[in-house]
Amino acid sequence: MKKALFTISIILCLLSCETSKEINLQSLNGFWEIEKAIAPNGEKKEYKFSSFIDLVKIKSDSSGYKTKLQPNFTGTYEGNNIKQHFQITHKKNTYLINYEVANNKWSETLIEATPNKFITKNDEGVLYIYKPFTPITVK
């Protein structure tokens, strides 16, 4: 009986251990729109439409910037040229996006980054889920 409990405990421990998930940071390059935000209590806010999108540019040294743009019907974008510069660090299975804008510093945890989605989590535990921006075309 003790051996069975010990074996079950080991299996549960192995299943609950977090494995390192490699993230291709270059997947972040491009135009993104927020899809939804999920609070730590599970409350969701869906973004059916947003007049602003994020342009993310990342270099091979894991530095980059994010800026807000407003797409228009001609296929161009307007923005205020304010760039949130960041550096991504990878420590102990965690990717942190470290921002510094006008002497203001903060970090977000990068949970997932693929060509189809990226997810971040802020210091308050709110998850932000982004999807690639698809321009509106008028024919």
N, C-alpha and C positions, 0 to 999 in steps of 0.2 A: 504493500500500500504506500509506504514512504517513497519507494522508488518511482511509483506511478505519479505521485504528487510532485516529486522532484523533476521528473521528465516533463510533465505538463508545465511546470513553472519555467523551465528552461525554454520550452517551445514558445510560451507566451512572451517571454523576455525577448527572444529573437524576433518574433513577429512585430513587437512594438518598437524595436530599435529603428531609429530613423537612418535611412541610407542617404549618402550624398547624391544629390541630383545635379548633374552638370547642366549648366544653362549656357546656351549659345547667345552671348550678349549682342552679337550682330543682328539677331532677330528683332532687337528693339528699334533699329533704324527704320524710320518711316512716319507716316501719318496715322494717328490713333484717336479713337473717340471712346469716351467712357461709356460703358454698357450698364454697370450697376455698382453700387457700394453696399457692403454688408457690415453692419455694426457688430461689435462683440456679442451683443445680446441676440443676434440673429435677424434683427430688423433689416429689411432690404429697401434700397431706393433704386428703382429702375429709371434709367435715362432713355426715354423713347426718342428724344431729339435734343441735341445740344447745338447751339449756334457756334460753338468754339470746338476746335480739335487741338490735339497736341502733336507737334512735330518733334521727334526725338532723333538726335544725331549722336552717334557714339563712334569714337575712334578706336584703333587697335590697342591703345594703352588703357582702355576702359574709362577714359574721360569723355565727357560730352556735354550736351545741353538739351534742355526741353524748353519749347516756347509755345505760346498759345497763338493760334491762327483762326481766322474766320473765313471759311470758304465762301465763294460766290458762284453764281450760275454761269459765269464765263470760264470756269475752270482755273481761276487764279485764287490767291489767298491774300488776305490783308492781316497785318499784325502790328503789334506795338513795339517790336524789336527788343522786348525784355526777354533775356535768356536766363534760365535757371541752370547754371553750370553745376556739374556733378562729377564725382569720381566713384566708380564702383569698386568695392573691395570684397574679397572672398576669404572668409575665415570660418573655420569650424563648421562646414556645411551650410554657411549662411552667406548670402550675397546682400550687401548693404549699398544702397544708393545714397551717397553723402553729398548733400546740396550745400552750396554757399552762395548767397545772394545778398549783396549790400550789407555785409557783416552779420547776416542772419544765417545760422547753420541749423540743419535738421537732417534726419536720416529716415529712409524707408527701407523695409526689407523687400527684396525682390523674391517673390514666391515662384513665379513661373514666367518664362519668356519663350514663345514660339512664334512662327510667322502668323498664326491665327489668333493669338491671345497673349496678353501679359497681365500679371497680377502683382500688386504691391500691397504692403501692409504698413500703416503708419504707426507712430508711437502710441496712439490711443487704441490700437488694435482693429482699426477699420480697414477692411479689404477693399481695394479698388480694382475692378476688373475692366480691362480695355479690350477693344476689338479693332481690327484695321478699319480705317476710314475708307468708305466707298463714296467717291464724289457723286453728287447729284447731276445727272445729265438731262438737259431739256432738248427734246427733238422737235 
